[in-house]
């Protein structure tokens, strides 16, 4: 057994997600936004949150919630966006003009 594995086992025994059955695996490795939020909330009260996150970053975990953070390709993601193409953003001019109550020139009214 490697020293790294021994150190990891010390904190792993105290992790709240370590229920011994693996029943929470789907929650911590889900693609669903609500599952990710639930997993992060679960980590908030965990006494080994910091070593969990540090270890995940050191191992460059490919994905999942580790230490209360969403990891992808060994890096922390600020947030996960929904699947599919993001909605088109309206041009800033159109939003400013409509918000300020600007009138549309008569040539554009059809």
C-alpha positions, 0 to 999 in steps of 0.5 A: 500500500502506498503512503498516499493511499494510507493518508487518504484512508485516514480522512475517508473514514470520516467522510459523510459520503462514505456510507459503506454501501456506495449508495451515494455514488449516483448523487456525487457523479450525476449530470443533473443540476439538482443532484449536483446542488444536493451533493454540494450541500451534503459536503457543506457539513462534512468534517473532511471537506478540505482534504477531500477537495485537496486530494481530488485536485492533486489526483486530477479527478476527471469529474464529480463533486469533491469537497463541496466543489464540482470538478471537471478534468481536474479543475473546479467549475464555478457552475454547470450549465444545462445541456444543449445550446444556450439561449441566444442573447439579445443585442445590448442595444435592443435591451437598452432601447426597450428599457429606456422607453425609446420610440421606434422610428416610423420607418421601422413600424410595419 
